[in-house]
Amino acid sequence: MHFLDGGRLRMRRKIFVPGAEKDESIELPVISTLFRHGRGNVLFDTGCHPSVNTDAEARWGGMAKFMTPIAPPKQDVIHALDEVGLKPEDIDIVINSHLHPDHCGCNEFFTRAQFFCHADEVVAANADGAQKMGYMKAEWEHPMRLDTIHDSLDVMGDGRLVTVNLPGHTPGQIGLHAELERDGTFFIVSDAVALERNLDNDEAPLNAWNADRLLGTYETIRARRDKGATIICGHDDEQWQRLQTGQHAYA
C-alpha cells in the first residue's frame, strides 16, 4: 500500500474548525492510495487534475476561489505513480470515494481501468444543481466502464480490500477497509473524516451534505478504530506528515 500525493489545497479553516477566524486558512493534502494486489493494481481516489496546479480557474471555475490548489506543477497522482514505477495503464481498478474534483480529477488518464463508485454518489453527481454541490462532469464522466456499489464491494474477492458506505460528506461517500499482512488494518475514510480532530470532537465540517448523517458515520469509523484499525483521514496535514508516502510502502 502506497500513499500518493494527489495535490494540495488551501481553504478557509472555519469550514473544518469551529471558532476559527474568518480570514484564517488551512492547507490540506490530497491523498490517493495505491494497492499492489496479486490480482491487479487498485487505486483509491485519483486526486486533482494536473492542470489545476497552473490554472485552476480554467478547470474548476469559481470553485477555485474557495478550494484553491497550491501544489507546484507535477505534484499529482500521475507523477506520484511514476515515482513508484507505474503508468496509468498499469492500474486495473479505480475506486472513487466520492466525485468531488479533488478525488476524481485524474480519472481520465486511467483508460484501461474499471471504475467503481457508490450508486448514490452517481445520482447526486447527475442531479439538478449538482455543480453547486461541487460536482463537475468533466472530472468523472468518461468512456471507461463505471460500476456502481450499493452495499459494499469486496474488491478482489478475498476480504483484503472492502468498501464501506460512509454517507454524510456526500450522499454516496465510501471508505476502503484494507487488511495488510505486516502492518495490520487500515481504514481509508476520505472526506468522511477531513481532519482527525473532527472525529475526536464530533465536529461536522460546514461543507457536509448532511451533518447528522456524518455524525452517524463517525460512530461507524470509531467502532473500527476501537478494534485496531488505523484511520486515514481525507485532508489532515499533520497526519500526512507522519505517514510513509510515495515509494515507502506498507505491506
C-alpha positions in Angstrom: 0.0 0.0 0.0 1.4 3.4 -1.1 0.0 6.7 -0.1 0.4 9.0 -3.1 0.5 12.8 -3.3 -2.6 13.9 -5.2 -2.1 17.7 -4.8 -2.6 20.3 -2.2 -5.3 22.8 -1.4 -5.9 26.0 0.6 -9.3 26.6 2.2 -10.9 28.6 5.0 -10.1 26.9 8.3 -13.5 27.7 9.7 -15.0 25.2 7.3 -13.4 22.5 9.3 -12.6 24.0 12.7 -15.4 25.7 14.8 -14.4 29.1 16.1 -11.6 29.7 13.6 -11.2 33.2 12.4 -13.0 34.2 9.2 -9.7 35.0 7.3 -7.7 32.1 8.7 -6.7 29.5 6.1 -5.7 25.9 6.3 -3.5 23.8 3.9 -4.9 20.4 3.0 -3.1 17.4 1.4 -4.9 15.5 -1.3 -4.4 11.7 -0.9 -4.6 8.8 -3.3 -3.9 5.2 -2.2 -2.3 2.6 -4.3 -2.6 -1.2 -3.6 -0.5 -3.7 -5.4 -2.5 -6.8 -5.1 -1.6 -10.2 -6.6 -4.6 -9.9 -8.9 -4.1 -6.3 -10.0 -3.3 -2.7 -9.1 -6.0 -0.8 -7.3 -6.2 3.0 -6.9 -8.5 4.6 -4.3 -9.1 8.2 -5.4 -7.2 10.0 -8.1 -6.5 13.4 -6.7 -6.6 16.7 -8.5 -6.2 17.1 -12.3 -2.7 18.2 -13.1 -3.9 21.3 -14.9 -5.3 22.9 -11.7 -1.7 23.4 -10.4 -1.1 26.0 -13.1 -4.6 27.3 -14.0 -7.3 26.1 -11.5 -10.0 28.5 -12.7 -9.9 27.2 -16.2 -10.7 23.7 -14.9 -12.8 24.5 -11.8 -14.3 27.9 -12.4 -15.5 29.7 -9.3 -14.8 26.7 -7.1 -11.1 27.5 -7.3 -11.7 30.7 -5.2 -12.7 28.8 -2.1 -10.9 25.5 -2.8 -7.6 26.8 -4.1 -4.9 24.4 -5.5 -1.5 25.4 -4.3 0.7 22.5 -5.4 3.5 23.1 -7.8 3.4 21.6 -11.3 4.0 17.8 -11.4 2.6 17.3 -7.9 -0.2 15.0 -8.9 -1.2 11.3 -8.9 0.2 10.7 -12.4 3.7 11.8 -11.4 3.4 10.1 -8.0 2.7 6.8 -9.8 5.7 7.3 -12.0 7.9 7.6 -8.8 6.8 4.0 -7.8 7.4 2.7 -11.3 3.8 2.6 -12.7 2.0 4.3 -15.5 -1.8 5.0 -15.7 -2.3 1.9 -18.0 -0.9 -0.3 -15.1 -3.9 0.5 -13.0 -6.6 -2.2 -13.2 -9.3 -0.8 -10.8 -10.1 2.8 -9.7 -12.4 3.3 -6.8 -13.7 6.9 -6.2 -14.6 7.6 -2.6 -16.9 10.3 -4.0 -17.0 12.5 -7.1 -15.7 15.9 -5.9 -12.9 17.1 -8.2 -10.0 16.6 -5.7 -10.9 12.9 -5.5 -11.5 12.0 -9.2 -9.5 14.6 -11.1 -7.2 12.2 -12.8 -9.8 9.6 -13.7 -9.5 10.4 -17.4 -5.9 9.1 -17.5 -6.8 5.5 -16.4 -8.3 4.4 -19.7 -7.7 0.6 -19.0 -9.2 0.7 -15.6 -12.6 -0.5 -14.3 -14.2 2.2 -12.2 -16.3 1.9 -9.1 -18.3 4.4 -7.2 -21.4 4.3 -4.9 -24.7 4.4 -6.7 -26.0 7.3 -4.5 -23.0 9.3 -5.5 -23.6 8.9 -9.2 -27.2 10.0 -8.6 -26.1 13.1 -6.7 -23.5 14.0 -9.3 -26.2 13.9 -12.0 -28.9 15.8 -10.1 -30.1 19.3 -10.9 -27.8 21.8 -9.3 -25.0 19.2 -8.9 -22.3 21.7 -9.8 -23.3 23.9 -6.9 -22.7 20.9 -4.7 -19.2 20.5 -6.0 -19.7 18.0 -8.9 -18.2 18.6 -12.3 -18.9 16.0 -15.1 -15.7 16.8 -16.8 -13.9 15.2 -13.8 -15.7 11.9 -13.6 -17.9 11.3 -16.7 -15.6 9.3 -19.1 -15.9 6.4 -21.6 -14.4 3.9 -19.2 -16.6 1.3 -17.5 -18.2 2.6 -14.3 -19.8 0.1 -12.0 -21.9 1.3 -9.0 -21.8 -0.1 -5.5 -24.9 -0.4 -3.4 -24.0 -2.2 -0.2 -20.3 -2.9 -0.2 -17.7 -4.3 -2.6 -15.1 -7.0 -1.8 -12.8 -5.6 -4.4 -10.7 -8.7 -5.0 -13.0 -11.3 -3.5 -10.6 -12.2 -0.7 -11.7 -9.8 2.1 -8.5 -7.8 1.9 -10.0 -4.7 0.3 -13.6 -4.0 1.1 -15.6 -0.7 0.6 -17.7 0.7 3.4 -20.6 3.1 3.0 -19.9 6.4 4.9 -22.6 8.9 3.9 -22.6 12.4 5.3 -19.9 14.4 3.5 -21.8 13.5 0.3 -24.7 11.0 -0.2 -22.5 8.3 -1.6 -19.2 8.7 0.2 -17.4 5.4 0.8 -14.3 4.3 2.6 -12.0 1.4 2.0 -11.1 -1.2 4.7 -7.7 -2.7 4.0 -6.2 -5.8 5.7 -2.4 -5.9 5.3 -0.2 -8.8 6.3 2.6 -6.9 8.2 1.1 -3.6 9.1 -2.4 -4.6 10.0 -5.7 -2.9 9.4 -6.2 0.4 7.7 -9.5 2.2 7.2 -9.1 4.9 4.5 -12.2 7.1 5.0 -11.5 10.1 2.7 -13.7 13.1 3.4 -15.9 11.1 5.9 -13.3 12.5 8.3 -11.5 15.5 6.9 -9.3 16.1 10.0 -8.6 13.8 12.9 -9.9 16.4 15.3 -13.3 16.3 13.6 -13.7 12.6 14.6 -12.4 13.2 18.1 -14.7 16.1 18.8 -17.8 15.2 16.8 -17.3 18.2 14.5 -19.2 18.2 11.3 -17.5 20.5 8.7 -19.6 23.2 7.2 -19.2 21.6 3.7 -21.0 18.4 4.8 -24.0 17.4 2.7 -25.8 16.1 5.8 -24.3 16.8 9.2 -26.5 14.3 11.1 -25.6 11.5 8.7 -21.9 12.4 9.0 -22.1 12.2 12.8 -23.6 8.8 12.5 -20.8 7.8 10.2 -18.3 8.9 12.8 -19.8 6.1 15.0 -19.1 3.6 12.3 -15.5 4.8 12.0 -14.8 4.9 15.7 -16.0 1.4 16.1 -13.4 0.2 13.6 -10.8 2.3 15.2 -11.6 0.7 18.6 -11.0 -2.7 17.0 -7.5 -1.6 16.0 -7.9 -0.1 12.5 -5.6 2.9 11.6 -7.9 5.6 10.3 -6.6 7.6 7.3 -8.3 10.9 7.1 -9.1 12.8 3.9 -7.1 16.0 4.3 -5.3 16.1 7.6 -1.8 17.6 7.0 -0.5 16.6 10.5 -1.4 13.0 9.8 0.0 13.2 6.2 3.4 14.3 7.6 3.5 11.3 9.9 2.7 8.7 7.1 5.2 6.9 5.0 4.4 8.2 1.5 5.4 7.7 -2.1 7.9 4.9 -2.6 7.7 3.9 1.0 5.1 1.2 1.3 3.0 -0.5 3.9 2.6 -4.3 3.5 
